[in-house]
Amino acid sequence: MTPPVILGAGEGDALMPLHMRLSPCGTILHTGPTLAKLRKDSTLVGRKLFDVFRLRRPHLTGASPQLSRLIRQRLQVQFREPPETSLNGLMVTDATGESLLVNFSFGTGLVDAIRDYDLHLPDFAATDPSIEMLYLIEANATVLDEWRRLNLRLQSAKMEAEKQAYTDTLTGLRNRRALDHVLGRLVEAGEPFGVIHLDLDFFKQVNDTLGHAAGDHVLQVAARVMVQTTRAQDTLIRAGGDEFVILLPGTVDHSHLLRLAERLIERLEEPIPFGDEVCRISGSAGITVCHGGGKPADAVLQEADEALYASKARGRGCATLYRAVAGASVAPFERKAARGDDGPTTAASG
């Protein structure tokens, strides 16, 4: 028969820093250093086991279960006072038969316990696998954090690339690719929207007389005018050269669109300083609306383009509204007078 091993308090504390010794009646006689650290503001020695802990498993009746029924059983207890940390344990009778020995572990609550009680390497037995588990947890957390940072960088890079792919680098407005995307989305969703196709008048003269730097400056000023005159939810597009398209979700009122086009043209006709020179341009606009009836995107642009052509044909500096008539071989245009002009067909802006 193997002789019993009797451990002194020092040896027991080194091997089992989370243990405690109990009298047969359940009074705490001694606690390991780490267990004592969990309740550093109060003394556990001299208190009853079930005054300190709430027995979670096994389920026994009575306020103070008989300790003899817990020997060699897996225990789960929880501190009655906060932090209400749960511990797993095993109770045995010591070699002398005069006391009970309970050794605890944190189980799955290890990480929380380390945080709550500021535990370090010396607080664990040298053979405790919790240390290796902790290293694995920390390594895994480090990898996950790095993965999240990398994923965020990739997402940011993707968003920036997509933004650049849909952005005109000179003006900061959306480009032709964005026009196809946004217009297609509006048509597919069946949303009502208005379209203003705007062309800068006399822009070629600015380029020919003052150079491309002046022309670029004029395009940038024109873009700012459009941003200042429209809503945040509107999509402003430089379709190419000196042509712009404005998509206005939810805006199909003819009068409102004509007034908006008029304000844009008025702003564009304001003198644009460039060095010692002054650039002067105007604008022509073609307007159409889509009520969400399944009109193809290319048909919407064709209507706006035809309305723009009509404005050009009438001498520029005006806005023309496209209106289709059922059965007509050529759809007529509706024009609205601008700046107090009583004429029924013209929207001249200068």
N, C-alpha and C positions, 0 to 999 in steps of 0.2 A: 504493500500500500504506500502510495506516495505521501511523504510527510507534508503537513500543511505549511504554507508559506505565510509567515507573519510579517507584515510591512509596518514599519514605523511611520510616523506622520510625515517625515521628510521624504521618504521613498514613495509613499502614496501620493503626495502632492506632485512629485516629479513625474510619476507615471500617469496620474489621473488628476490633472488640475481642475476638472469639473466634477469631482466626486464629493460626497458627504458621508459622514458616519452618523448613525442614528442609534438611540437607545431602543430596547425592545418595545417601549411604549410610544416611540415616534419623536422623541426629543432630539433635536440636532445637536450632536456633540462636537463635530468638527467639519469644516468645509475646505475644499481645495482652493488655492489662491485665485483661480479664474472665476470659480463660482462666487467667491466672496466679492470679487470685483464687479459682478453683475448687480450687487446690492451694496455698493460701497458707502451709501448714506445710512445704512442700517445694519445691525448685527444679526446674523442668522443663528449663531450658536445660542442655544437655550430656548429657541422657539420650536413649536410643534411643526412637523412636516406639512400638515394640511392647513396650518395657519398661513404658511408661506406660499404653498402651491395649491392649485385647483387640479384635481385628478381628472384628466380627459379620457384616458384609456388605461386599463380596462374599465368598463362601466360597472361600478359597484355601488350599492345603496348605502345610505348613511352618510352623515357629515364627516365621520372619521372612520374610514374603512379599516378593517383589521389588516395589519401589515403582513401577517403570516400568509394572507391570501395573495399578496403581491410578489412574494419571493419567486425569483427565476421567471418572472413574466416581463414582457416588453411593456414599458410604461411610457405614457405621454402626459406630461404635466405642464402647467402654465402658471406663471407668477400671477398672484392676485393683484399686485400693485404694478402700476406702469413703470417702465415699459413691460407689457404683459407678454414677455417672450415665452415661447413654447420650447420645451426640451424633451428629448427622447432619453430613456434611461433603462437600466436593468438593476434590480435589487437582489442581493445575495446576503447570506449570513457569513460573517467573517470567520477566520480560522479559530478564534477563541470561543466562538459561540456566544459572546457577551454583547455583541452589537451587530447592526446591519450596515451593509455597505451599498451605496447607490452611486453608480457612475453615469454621468449624463453626456449628451452630445447635442449640438445645435441642429443636426439634420439639414433639411432644406432651408432652414432659417439662418444659415451660416452668414450669408452676405449681410443680411439685416443686422445680425448680432454684432458683426465687426464694426458696422457703421454706428449702431446705437451705443456701443460700449467702448469704442476706440480700442479694439483689440489688436495685438501685434503678435509677431512670431513667438516671443517668449511665453505668451499666454496659452499656447497649445503644447501638448506632449510632442516630443521629438518624433514619435512614430505616427502621429495623427495624420491620416490622409487628407484632412481638411485643408492642410497647407497646399498640397498639390492641387486640390480641387480649386482653391482660391486662385492659385496661379493660372489655372486653365480658364477660370471665369474672367480674370483680368485680361488675359491674352485674347480671349474671345471678344470681350468688350472693346479692346483696342482695335482689333481687326474690324469689328462692326462699325466703330466710330470712323475709322479710316475709309471703310466702304461707303458709309453714308456721305462723308465729305467728298469722296470721289464721284459718287452718284450725283450730288448736288452740282459739282463742277461740270460734269458731263451734261446735266440738264440745262445749266446756265449756258454752256457753250452751244448746245443744240438750239435753245431759244434765241440766242444771239445770232446764230447762223441763219435760222429761219427768218428772223427779223431783217437781217441784211439781204436775204434773198428776196424779200418782199418790199424793200425800201429803195427809193431813188436816192443815190448818194449825194446828188447836188442839192436837192431841195429838202430832203428829209421826209417827203411825202411817200405814199405807197407807189409802187411801180405797176407796169402793165400786167405782170404776173399776179400781183395782188388783186388787180381789177378782175381778172378771170376767176380767181378764187372766191372773192367776196360776192361778186355778182352771181356766180353760179350757186353759192350758198343761199342767197336771198331768193332766187328763183325756185330752187329746190324746196325751200321751206314754205313757199307760198306766201311770203310776207309782202305786204304793200310797200312800195318805195318809189321815190322820185330820182331822176337822173338829170344832172346838168352837165352837158358837154361844152367846155369852155376853151376857146382858142384866143391866143393873144394877138391882137391886131397891131401891125407896124413893128413887130418884133424883128423881122428880117432887116428892116432899115437900121435898127439899133446895132445889130451884129455887123452890118456892112459898113456903117459909118464910124462906130466907136470900138468895134472889135468884140471878140468872143468873151473877154473878161466882163465887159459891160453887159453882154447878153446873159451871162451866168448870174450877174448881180440882179438883173431884172427878173429872171426866173425865181431867184430866192425871195425877192420882195413880193412877187406875185403869190408865191406859196404862203408867205406870212399873212398876206391879205386874206387868203382863203381860210387859213386856220383861225384868224380873228373874227371872220364873218360867219362861220358855220359852227355847228354843235360838236361836242366831243364824240358823240356816237356816230357822226357822219364819217364816211371814208373819203379821203382826198387823195387823188391819184394823178401823178404825172404820166400820161399815157405815152408820151414821146415828144421830143422837140418842145414846141410851145403849146401842146395840147394837154388839157386837163379834164378829168372826169370826177364829178362829185356824186357819190351815192348817199341818199338821204333816207334811211329806214323810217317807215311810218309816215312819211311826208308825201302826200299825193294831192294836196290842195293846189290848184292851178295858180290862184292869185298869190299865194304865199311863195311858190317857186319862182314866179315872175318877179316879185318884189326882191327876193333874195338875189336873183341873177342881176337885177338892176343895181342893187347895192354893190355887188362884186365889180360890175363894170365901172361904176362911179369911183370906187376906190382905186381900180387899176389905172384910171385916167389921171390920177394925181401925179404931179411931176416926181420923178425918181432921180435924186442927185447921184452922180457918179464922178468922183473927183471934181474937176472943174466944169464938167458937163452936166446936162440934165437930159434924162431919157424920158421920152413920152410915148406911151402905148395906150391901147384901149383893149376891148375884148368883145368877142361875139359869143353868144350862148345859144345852144339848142337844148330844149327841155322835153322830157317825156316822163310818163308815169307807168307803173305796173301795179295792178290791183291784186296780184297774186293769183291770176287766173291761168297760170301755166304757160305764159308767154315765154318763148325761148330767150336765152340770154343774148344771142346774136341779134335777134329781132329787136330787143330793147335798145341795144347799141346802134342798130341801123336807124331806128326812129330818131334817136338823139342826134345822130350824125346828119340825117336829112334836115332836121330842124336847124342845126348849126349851119348847114349849107345855105338854107333859106335866109338866115341872118346875114351871112356874108354877101349874098346876092343883093340884099337890100341896102348895102352900103356900110356894113360893119357897125360896131358899137351898139348892138341891140340884142334882144333876147327873143326867141321864137319858140312857141309851144306847139309840139306835135299833137295832132288830134286825128285819130282814124275815124272814118265814116264807113259803116257797113255797106258793101256793094260798090264803093267807089274804086275806080281803077287806080287813081292816084290820091292818096290821102291828103286832104288840105291841111293847112297850118292855121293855128290861131295865134294872133299877135296882140299884144297889149301895149297901149300907149305908155310911155315912160315920162316921168318928171312933168306931169301936168299936161302933156300933149293930148288934145281931144280927138286926135285921129283914131279911127277904130281899128287900124291894122298895124300901126307902127309902134315899136318900142325902142326908138333911137335913144342913145345915151350921150350923144354928143354930135 
